[in-house]
Amino acid sequence: MVFASLSAEETEQLASTFAAALEPGDVVTVAGELGAGKTTFVRGACRALGVEGPVTSPTFTIGHRYQGRVTVSHLDLYRYQGVSAAEWGDLEPYFPDAVVFVEWPEAGAGMLPSPRARVSIEHDDGTRRRITIENSDAILLDQLTRAHTRP
Amino acid sequence: MILAIETSCDETAAALLDGSGRLCANVVSSQAELHARFGGVVPEVASRRHLELIVPVLRAALEEAQTTLDEVDLVAVTQGPGLIGALLVGIAAAKAIAWSRRLPLVPVDHLLGHVAALYLDPPALEPPFLCLLASGGHTLLLEVREHASLRLLGTTLDDAAGEAFDKGARLLGLGYPGGAAIDRRAREGDASAYAFPVARVGGFDFSFSGLKTALLYEVRGLSPGELASRRADLAASYQHAIVRALVEQTLRAAKEIGAGQIAVAGGVGANSELRSVLEGAALVPLELCTDNAAMIASAARFLEPLQPSGYLGLDAYASRQLA
């Protein structure tokens, strides 16, 4: 399913609608180039999960954990070349009993648990973004299609 | 003598601080000699790396201070925030050393550590002051009323300032670490060539992700040849926008709380433009701006130590406790 966003606010809004049905144990990967709006998307999703404080980029810190209605883990594999068994050992504790968002998921191929949804954000013309959401079940996209379909 | 250990992120670090506040050893694993000795070219982002380095780093620190564990009477260690697995390596080492010698142990917050680098001589700063703490992972404005008492005034809402430098360097095709690469290239450029936006956010918070995107849009429109000829101007203008955002919020906060003294800590505190623009600010020496254990030893002097019965169960924390 492909959506368009014209601003950071729209990206947050879309993410918020999408995330409302997420539950602990769900993994969502968020891919896209620098400045595409991955952290913006995760911030919007976190709001729907009841997280109130700043949701910031974990590029340097690798993992953030927020407490909302549910526990939310926010991971970023930007600085990884791949994920070795030892590196997975550091990431694994962020997964149990949490909704997990993973930015720059490419380095984790083969190591990450299979995601409930894959989000990818691309730069389009100007400030416009193309947001593609692929998921394995219909529940997540149902609300989203109703709320955000553009003519 | 205080022995301090820091393993919250990429660096495995150990330091020794004597009773008079003199830094006797400060060893950080990324230092060139250690790198050569242990052969780490592209370090794994993993606590296993800390596990391999912790003993050699501790040995190197004791050697540098020409002392032994017999002279240590207090052990300090970073408790968080950071990557849990990485923190646990430092905490386990600290517990083992302290327990085997029945020494007290002080858990230290990493962010307080950055501030406490200012208490070392130089600059031997005394509170109260307003501290801008800017690094790859954090950008905070802190009111420091007492040595170990921090009040959070503002924080970044998206990217940290150090991350903005790093990702800007990647967009510009400059090297790593990005902060130093942009700083160098900016010296050859014209900072007024591009008018990058300085985000105005409420309170004393910061935002750098719009700036990163603005740079991306500029770079996207350039051919490789054009980028090569404009690179220095882009670096200078981009750096200027980051520094302006940091300085404007810091000065506004200083005025608001009536701070008589401003200080800068953290990795971005090594940036030459920031250091020259904030006149009269207390600055952490360059070698102590990025993560190190000397700052953890310094902070330990102002915290209550735990006795052996109190620290065996000590755990790490991942997220910032300051709120």
Interface residues (C-beta under 8 A of the other chain):
Chain A: A8 L34 G35 T39 T40 R43 G53 P54 T56 S57 T59 F60 T61 I62 G63 H64 R65 Y66 R79 Y80 Q81 S84 A86 E87 G89 D90 P93 H123
Chain B: C9 V42 E44 V45 A46 S47 R48 P81 G82 L83 I84 G85 A86 S135 G136 G137 T155 T156 L157 D158 D159 A160 G162 E163 D166 K167 R170 L171 D205 S209 G210 K212 T213 L215 L216 R220 A318 S319 A323
